[in-house]
Amino acid sequence: MKAVLPALARPLLEPRLPGGLDTAWFATPDEAKAMIADADIAWVDMQPTQLVADAIRAAGPKLKWVSTIYAGLDAFPLDVLRDRGATLTNGAGINAVAVAEYAVMGILVAAKRFDTVLRAGDRHEWLRDAPGKVELDGTRALIVGHGTIGRLIGARLAAFGVRVDGVTRSGRDGTLGPDAWRARLGDYDWVVLAAPSTDATKAMIGADELAAMRRDAWLINIARGDMIDEDALLDALHHKRIGGAFLDPTDPEPLPADHRLWDAPNCMISMHLSGRSQTRMFQRGAALFLDNLAAFLEGKPMRNVADLDAGY
């Protein structure tokens, strides 16, 4: 049985791989595409993720399992994997703590307008009053996407005294369902996007949703940039229809230097750094892969098996 694995993770994986596994270590996209042609197992994560999709499309009929440290699967050729009957396991949970902390940071920065404080410091200007005076205690947050990351965000916000409501596709565990949350948008100080990217989530925040938000409410996106209608957001920011936006992802990425979002009022952009704001990504990814490899070889259930029809 052959596995194609990233050379970057070799020191973490090789000492713990089972004997008899034929392992190929790729360091370039071309190597990944060549090696996957006769592979049974593939961990071919690369940046940009289009390179991962290209490698998977180059796979041969033997491919049975693809592993990734990415939680979002919007760039993966799920139709190819589905047609070949391959299993895909994602990295849900690997970056969850770091991303959740980023979301809470965005809310805190928005509440206290610490971006304004930093810019005043850059000008060597001593502020005489606090530019942001919102206390999180007693505010309300809506978390659209109450999965692993969403629940971590909610728990951390609850510790600050924030009342949290989640949104799920099924409305499980007291969360709001997909048809209920839009009518409630005006109830919240913070609207947090933490849902997986699927066809159903594209432009899920548009002109109508932004108009339904409170004029002092902030939109916090730590999911995918294409979940927000960019023109509608720019219009809402320039006309002060919402308090502001904290955007970790954008669409496109990287955001061009002349893009209008950079200069939009009350808009903070954190360059999709949330998942990278840690030192243990590869260690966690390697541990998950090794656990799943043992299960795969023994015919046991693996962790984080993605639903290729749902897209996450």
Contacts in CASP RR format, 6 or more apart in sequence:
PFRMAT RR
TARGET T0000
AUTHOR 0000-0000-0000
METHOD contacts of the structure
MODEL  1
MKAVLPALARPLLEPRLPGGLDTAWFATPDEAKAMIADADIAWVDMQPTQ
LVADAIRAAGPKLKWVSTIYAGLDAFPLDVLRDRGATLTNGAGINAVAVA
EYAVMGILVAAKRFDTVLRAGDRHEWLRDAPGKVELDGTRALIVGHGTIG
RLIGARLAAFGVRVDGVTRSGRDGTLGPDAWRARLGDYDWVVLAAPSTDA
TKAMIGADELAAMRRDAWLINIARGDMIDEDALLDALHHKRIGGAFLDPT
DPEPLPADHRLWDAPNCMISMHLSGRSQTRMFQRGAALFLDNLAAFLEGK
PMRNVADLDAGY
1 20 0 8 1.000
1 21 0 8 1.000
1 22 0 8 1.000
1 40 0 8 1.000
1 41 0 8 1.000
1 297 0 8 1.000
2 21 0 8 1.000
2 22 0 8 1.000
2 23 0 8 1.000
2 24 0 8 1.000
2 38 0 8 1.000
2 39 0 8 1.000
2 40 0 8 1.000
2 41 0 8 1.000
2 62 0 8 1.000
3 17 0 8 1.000
3 21 0 8 1.000
3 22 0 8 1.000
3 23 0 8 1.000
3 24 0 8 1.000
3 39 0 8 1.000
3 40 0 8 1.000
3 41 0 8 1.000
3 42 0 8 1.000
3 43 0 8 1.000
3 293 0 8 1.000
4 24 0 8 1.000
4 26 0 8 1.000
4 32 0 8 1.000
4 35 0 8 1.000
4 36 0 8 1.000
4 39 0 8 1.000
4 41 0 8 1.000
4 42 0 8 1.000
4 43 0 8 1.000
4 44 0 8 1.000
5 13 0 8 1.000
5 23 0 8 1.000
5 24 0 8 1.000
5 25 0 8 1.000
5 26 0 8 1.000
5 43 0 8 1.000
6 25 0 8 1.000
6 26 0 8 1.000
6 27 0 8 1.000
6 43 0 8 1.000
6 44 0 8 1.000
6 45 0 8 1.000
7 25 0 8 1.000
7 26 0 8 1.000
7 27 0 8 1.000
8 27 0 8 1.000
8 282 0 8 1.000
9 43 0 8 1.000
9 282 0 8 1.000
9 285 0 8 1.000
9 286 0 8 1.000
9 289 0 8 1.000
10 25 0 8 1.000
12 282 0 8 1.000
12 283 0 8 1.000
12 286 0 8 1.000
13 286 0 8 1.000
13 289 0 8 1.000
13 290 0 8 1.000
14 23 0 8 1.000
16 290 0 8 1.000
17 23 0 8 1.000
17 290 0 8 1.000
17 293 0 8 1.000
18 293 0 8 1.000
18 294 0 8 1.000
18 297 0 8 1.000
24 35 0 8 1.000
24 39 0 8 1.000
26 32 0 8 1.000
26 35 0 8 1.000
26 44 0 8 1.000
29 46 0 8 1.000
29 51 0 8 1.000
29 54 0 8 1.000
29 55 0 8 1.000
32 44 0 8 1.000
32 46 0 8 1.000
32 51 0 8 1.000
32 55 0 8 1.000
33 54 0 8 1.000
33 55 0 8 1.000
33 58 0 8 1.000
34 58 0 8 1.000
36 42 0 8 1.000
36 44 0 8 1.000
36 55 0 8 1.000
36 56 0 8 1.000
36 58 0 8 1.000
36 59 0 8 1.000
36 60 0 8 1.000
36 63 0 8 1.000
37 58 0 8 1.000
37 59 0 8 1.000
37 60 0 8 1.000
38 60 0 8 1.000
38 62 0 8 1.000
39 59 0 8 1.000
39 60 0 8 1.000
39 62 0 8 1.000
39 63 0 8 1.000
40 62 0 8 1.000
40 63 0 8 1.000
40 64 0 8 1.000
40 65 0 8 1.000
41 63 0 8 1.000
41 64 0 8 1.000
41 65 0 8 1.000
41 66 0 8 1.000
41 67 0 8 1.000
41 293 0 8 1.000
41 296 0 8 1.000
42 55 0 8 1.000
42 56 0 8 1.000
42 59 0 8 1.000
42 63 0 8 1.000
42 65 0 8 1.000
42 66 0 8 1.000
42 67 0 8 1.000
43 66 0 8 1.000
43 67 0 8 1.000
43 68 0 8 1.000
43 289 0 8 1.000
44 52 0 8 1.000
44 55 0 8 1.000
44 56 0 8 1.000
44 66 0 8 1.000
45 52 0 8 1.000
45 68 0 8 1.000
45 69 0 8 1.000
45 70 0 8 1.000
46 52 0 8 1.000
46 55 0 8 1.000
48 75 0 8 1.000
49 70 0 8 1.000
49 75 0 8 1.000
49 76 0 8 1.000
50 75 0 8 1.000
52 68 0 8 1.000
52 70 0 8 1.000
52 75 0 8 1.000
52 76 0 8 1.000
53 75 0 8 1.000
53 76 0 8 1.000
53 77 0 8 1.000
56 63 0 8 1.000
56 66 0 8 1.000
56 76 0 8 1.000
56 77 0 8 1.000
56 80 0 8 1.000
56 81 0 8 1.000
57 77 0 8 1.000
57 80 0 8 1.000
59 80 0 8 1.000
59 84 0 8 1.000
59 86 0 8 1.000
60 84 0 8 1.000
61 84 0 8 1.000
63 84 0 8 1.000
63 86 0 8 1.000
64 85 0 8 1.000
64 86 0 8 1.000
64 87 0 8 1.000
64 296 0 8 1.000
65 86 0 8 1.000
65 87 0 8 1.000
65 88 0 8 1.000
65 89 0 8 1.000
65 292 0 8 1.000
65 296 0 8 1.000
65 302 0 8 1.000
66 81 0 8 1.000
66 86 0 8 1.000
66 87 0 8 1.000
66 88 0 8 1.000
66 89 0 8 1.000
67 88 0 8 1.000
67 89 0 8 1.000
67 288 0 8 1.000
67 289 0 8 1.000
67 292 0 8 1.000
68 76 0 8 1.000
68 88 0 8 1.000
68 89 0 8 1.000
68 90 0 8 1.000
68 91 0 8 1.000
69 91 0 8 1.000
69 94 0 8 1.000
69 95 0 8 1.000
69 281 0 8 1.000
69 282 0 8 1.000
69 284 0 8 1.000
69 285 0 8 1.000
69 288 0 8 1.000
70 90 0 8 1.000
70 91 0 8 1.000
71 90 0 8 1.000
71 91 0 8 1.000
71 92 0 8 1.000
71 93 0 8 1.000
71 94 0 8 1.000
71 95 0 8 1.000
71 96 0 8 1.000
71 148 0 8 1.000
71 149 0 8 1.000
71 196 0 8 1.000
71 312 0 8 1.000
72 90 0 8 1.000
72 196 0 8 1.000
72 197 0 8 1.000
72 224 0 8 1.000
72 312 0 8 1.000
73 88 0 8 1.000
73 90 0 8 1.000
73 196 0 8 1.000
73 197 0 8 1.000
73 306 0 8 1.000
73 311 0 8 1.000
73 312 0 8 1.000
74 196 0 8 1.000
74 197 0 8 1.000
74 198 0 8 1.000
74 224 0 8 1.000
74 311 0 8 1.000
76 88 0 8 1.000
78 88 0 8 1.000
78 308 0 8 1.000
78 311 0 8 1.000
81 87 0 8 1.000
81 88 0 8 1.000
81 308 0 8 1.000
82 308 0 8 1.000
82 309 0 8 1.000
87 302 0 8 1.000
87 305 0 8 1.000
88 305 0 8 1.000
88 306 0 8 1.000
88 308 0 8 1.000
89 288 0 8 1.000
89 292 0 8 1.000
89 302 0 8 1.000
89 303 0 8 1.000
89 304 0 8 1.000
89 305 0 8 1.000
89 306 0 8 1.000
90 304 0 8 1.000
90 306 0 8 1.000
90 312 0 8 1.000
91 285 0 8 1.000
91 288 0 8 1.000
91 304 0 8 1.000
92 148 0 8 1.000
92 304 0 8 1.000
92 312 0 8 1.000
93 148 0 8 1.000
93 149 0 8 1.000
93 284 0 8 1.000
93 304 0 8 1.000
94 281 0 8 1.000
94 284 0 8 1.000
94 285 0 8 1.000
94 288 0 8 1.000
95 274 0 8 1.000
95 275 0 8 1.000
95 278 0 8 1.000
95 281 0 8 1.000
96 148 0 8 1.000
96 149 0 8 1.000
96 152 0 8 1.000
97 152 0 8 1.000
97 278 0 8 1.000
98 274 0 8 1.000
98 275 0 8 1.000
98 276 0 8 1.000
98 277 0 8 1.000
98 278 0 8 1.000
99 149 0 8 1.000
99 194 0 8 1.000
99 222 0 8 1.000
99 248 0 8 1.000
99 274 0 8 1.000
99 275 0 8 1.000
100 149 0 8 1.000
100 150 0 8 1.000
100 152 0 8 1.000
100 153 0 8 1.000
100 154 0 8 1.000
100 156 0 8 1.000
101 156 0 8 1.000
101 274 0 8 1.000
101 277 0 8 1.000
102 222 0 8 1.000
102 248 0 8 1.000
102 270 0 8 1.000
102 273 0 8 1.000
102 274 0 8 1.000
102 275 0 8 1.000
102 277 0 8 1.000
103 149 0 8 1.000
103 153 0 8 1.000
103 192 0 8 1.000
103 194 0 8 1.000
103 220 0 8 1.000
103 222 0 8 1.000
103 248 0 8 1.000
103 274 0 8 1.000
104 153 0 8 1.000
104 156 0 8 1.000
104 157 0 8 1.000
104 160 0 8 1.000
106 220 0 8 1.000
106 246 0 8 1.000
106 268 0 8 1.000
106 270 0 8 1.000
107 136 0 8 1.000
107 141 0 8 1.000
107 157 0 8 1.000
107 190 0 8 1.000
107 192 0 8 1.000
107 218 0 8 1.000
107 220 0 8 1.000
107 246 0 8 1.000
108 114 0 8 1.000
108 136 0 8 1.000
109 115 0 8 1.000
109 246 0 8 1.000
109 268 0 8 1.000
110 134 0 8 1.000
110 190 0 8 1.000
110 218 0 8 1.000
110 220 0 8 1.000
110 244 0 8 1.000
110 246 0 8 1.000
110 268 0 8 1.000
111 132 0 8 1.000
111 134 0 8 1.000
111 135 0 8 1.000
111 136 0 8 1.000
111 139 0 8 1.000
112 130 0 8 1.000
112 131 0 8 1.000
112 132 0 8 1.000
112 133 0 8 1.000
112 134 0 8 1.000
113 130 0 8 1.000
113 131 0 8 1.000
113 132 0 8 1.000
115 268 0 8 1.000
116 127 0 8 1.000
116 131 0 8 1.000
116 132 0 8 1.000
117 127 0 8 1.000
117 131 0 8 1.000
120 126 0 8 1.000
120 127 0 8 1.000
134 189 0 8 1.000
136 157 0 8 1.000
136 160 0 8 1.000
136 161 0 8 1.000
136 162 0 8 1.000
137 160 0 8 1.000
137 161 0 8 1.000
137 162 0 8 1.000
138 161 0 8 1.000
138 162 0 8 1.000
138 163 0 8 1.000
139 161 0 8 1.000
139 162 0 8 1.000
139 163 0 8 1.000
139 189 0 8 1.000
139 190 0 8 1.000
140 162 0 8 1.000
140 163 0 8 1.000
140 164 0 8 1.000
140 165 0 8 1.000
140 187 0 8 1.000
140 188 0 8 1.000
140 189 0 8 1.000
140 190 0 8 1.000
141 153 0 8 1.000
141 154 0 8 1.000
141 157 0 8 1.000
141 162 0 8 1.000
141 163 0 8 1.000
141 164 0 8 1.000
141 165 0 8 1.000
141 188 0 8 1.000
141 189 0 8 1.000
141 190 0 8 1.000
141 191 0 8 1.000
141 192 0 8 1.000
142 164 0 8 1.000
142 165 0 8 1.000
142 166 0 8 1.000
142 167 0 8 1.000
142 176 0 8 1.000
142 181 0 8 1.000
142 184 0 8 1.000
142 185 0 8 1.000
142 187 0 8 1.000
142 188 0 8 1.000
142 190 0 8 1.000
142 191 0 8 1.000
142 192 0 8 1.000
143 150 0 8 1.000
143 153 0 8 1.000
143 154 0 8 1.000
143 164 0 8 1.000
143 165 0 8 1.000
143 166 0 8 1.000
143 167 0 8 1.000
143 192 0 8 1.000
143 194 0 8 1.000
144 166 0 8 1.000
144 167 0 8 1.000
144 181 0 8 1.000
144 191 0 8 1.000
144 192 0 8 1.000
144 193 0 8 1.000
144 194 0 8 1.000
144 195 0 8 1.000
144 204 0 8 1.000
145 166 0 8 1.000
145 167 0 8 1.000
145 168 0 8 1.000
145 193 0 8 1.000
145 194 0 8 1.000
145 195 0 8 1.000
145 196 0 8 1.000
145 223 0 8 1.000
146 166 0 8 1.000
146 167 0 8 1.000
146 168 0 8 1.000
146 173 0 8 1.000
146 175 0 8 1.000
146 194 0 8 1.000
147 168 0 8 1.000
147 194 0 8 1.000
149 194 0 8 1.000
149 222 0 8 1.000
150 166 0 8 1.000
150 192 0 8 1.000
150 194 0 8 1.000
153 164 0 8 1.000
153 192 0 8 1.000
153 194 0 8 1.000
153 222 0 8 1.000
154 162 0 8 1.000
154 164 0 8 1.000
154 166 0 8 1.000
157 164 0 8 1.000
157 190 0 8 1.000
158 164 0 8 1.000
162 190 0 8 1.000
165 175 0 8 1.000
165 176 0 8 1.000
165 181 0 8 1.000
165 184 0 8 1.000
165 188 0 8 1.000
166 175 0 8 1.000
166 176 0 8 1.000
166 181 0 8 1.000
167 175 0 8 1.000
167 176 0 8 1.000
167 177 0 8 1.000
167 178 0 8 1.000
167 180 0 8 1.000
167 181 0 8 1.000
167 195 0 8 1.000
168 175 0 8 1.000
168 176 0 8 1.000
168 177 0 8 1.000
169 177 0 8 1.000
169 178 0 8 1.000
170 177 0 8 1.000
171 177 0 8 1.000
176 184 0 8 1.000
178 200 0 8 1.000
182 208 0 8 1.000
182 209 0 8 1.000
182 212 0 8 1.000
183 212 0 8 1.000
185 191 0 8 1.000
185 209 0 8 1.000
185 212 0 8 1.000
185 213 0 8 1.000
186 212 0 8 1.000
186 213 0 8 1.000
186 214 0 8 1.000
186 217 0 8 1.000
188 213 0 8 1.000
188 214 0 8 1.000
188 217 0 8 1.000
189 214 0 8 1.000
189 216 0 8 1.000
189 217 0 8 1.000
189 218 0 8 1.000
190 217 0 8 1.000
190 218 0 8 1.000
190 220 0 8 1.000
191 205 0 8 1.000
191 213 0 8 1.000
191 217 0 8 1.000
191 218 0 8 1.000
191 219 0 8 1.000
191 220 0 8 1.000
192 220 0 8 1.000
192 221 0 8 1.000
192 222 0 8 1.000
193 204 0 8 1.000
193 205 0 8 1.000
193 219 0 8 1.000
193 220 0 8 1.000
193 221 0 8 1.000
193 222 0 8 1.000
193 223 0 8 1.000
193 227 0 8 1.000
193 228 0 8 1.000
194 222 0 8 1.000
194 223 0 8 1.000
195 201 0 8 1.000
195 204 0 8 1.000
195 223 0 8 1.000
195 227 0 8 1.000
196 223 0 8 1.000
196 311 0 8 1.000
196 312 0 8 1.000
197 223 0 8 1.000
197 224 0 8 1.000
197 226 0 8 1.000
197 227 0 8 1.000
197 312 0 8 1.000
198 310 0 8 1.000
198 311 0 8 1.000
198 312 0 8 1.000
201 223 0 8 1.000
201 224 0 8 1.000
201 226 0 8 1.000
201 227 0 8 1.000
202 226 0 8 1.000
202 227 0 8 1.000
203 226 0 8 1.000
203 227 0 8 1.000
203 228 0 8 1.000
203 229 0 8 1.000
204 227 0 8 1.000
204 228 0 8 1.000
205 219 0 8 1.000
205 227 0 8 1.000
205 228 0 8 1.000
205 229 0 8 1.000
205 232 0 8 1.000
205 233 0 8 1.000
206 228 0 8 1.000
206 229 0 8 1.000
206 232 0 8 1.000
206 233 0 8 1.000
207 229 0 8 1.000
207 232 0 8 1.000
207 235 0 8 1.000
207 236 0 8 1.000
210 219 0 8 1.000
210 232 0 8 1.000
210 233 0 8 1.000
210 236 0 8 1.000
210 241 0 8 1.000
210 242 0 8 1.000
211 236 0 8 1.000
211 241 0 8 1.000
213 219 0 8 1.000
213 241 0 8 1.000
213 242 0 8 1.000
214 242 0 8 1.000
215 240 0 8 1.000
215 241 0 8 1.000
215 242 0 8 1.000
215 243 0 8 1.000
216 242 0 8 1.000
216 243 0 8 1.000
217 242 0 8 1.000
217 243 0 8 1.000
217 244 0 8 1.000
218 242 0 8 1.000
218 243 0 8 1.000
218 244 0 8 1.000
218 245 0 8 1.000
218 246 0 8 1.000
219 228 0 8 1.000
219 233 0 8 1.000
219 242 0 8 1.000
219 244 0 8 1.000
219 245 0 8 1.000
219 246 0 8 1.000
220 245 0 8 1.000
220 246 0 8 1.000
221 227 0 8 1.000
221 228 0 8 1.000
221 245 0 8 1.000
221 246 0 8 1.000
221 247 0 8 1.000
221 248 0 8 1.000
221 249 0 8 1.000
222 248 0 8 1.000
222 249 0 8 1.000
222 274 0 8 1.000
223 249 0 8 1.000
224 249 0 8 1.000
224 251 0 8 1.000
225 247 0 8 1.000
225 249 0 8 1.000
225 250 0 8 1.000
225 251 0 8 1.000
225 253 0 8 1.000
226 251 0 8 1.000
228 247 0 8 1.000
228 251 0 8 1.000
230 251 0 8 1.000
230 261 0 8 1.000
233 245 0 8 1.000
233 261 0 8 1.000
233 264 0 8 1.000
234 260 0 8 1.000
234 261 0 8 1.000
234 264 0 8 1.000
235 241 0 8 1.000
236 242 0 8 1.000
237 244 0 8 1.000
237 245 0 8 1.000
237 264 0 8 1.000
237 265 0 8 1.000
237 266 0 8 1.000
237 267 0 8 1.000
238 264 0 8 1.000
238 265 0 8 1.000
240 265 0 8 1.000
240 266 0 8 1.000
243 266 0 8 1.000
244 265 0 8 1.000
244 266 0 8 1.000
244 267 0 8 1.000
245 264 0 8 1.000
245 266 0 8 1.000
245 267 0 8 1.000
245 268 0 8 1.000
246 268 0 8 1.000
246 270 0 8 1.000
247 261 0 8 1.000
247 267 0 8 1.000
247 268 0 8 1.000
247 269 0 8 1.000
247 270 0 8 1.000
248 270 0 8 1.000
248 271 0 8 1.000
248 272 0 8 1.000
248 273 0 8 1.000
248 274 0 8 1.000
249 272 0 8 1.000
250 259 0 8 1.000
250 261 0 8 1.000
250 269 0 8 1.000
250 271 0 8 1.000
250 272 0 8 1.000
253 272 0 8 1.000
254 271 0 8 1.000
255 261 0 8 1.000
255 262 0 8 1.000
255 269 0 8 1.000
255 271 0 8 1.000
261 267 0 8 1.000
261 269 0 8 1.000
262 269 0 8 1.000
275 281 0 8 1.000
288 303 0 8 1.000
288 304 0 8 1.000
291 303 0 8 1.000
292 302 0 8 1.000
292 303 0 8 1.000
292 304 0 8 1.000
294 300 0 8 1.000
295 301 0 8 1.000
295 302 0 8 1.000
295 303 0 8 1.000
296 302 0 8 1.000
306 312 0 8 1.000
END
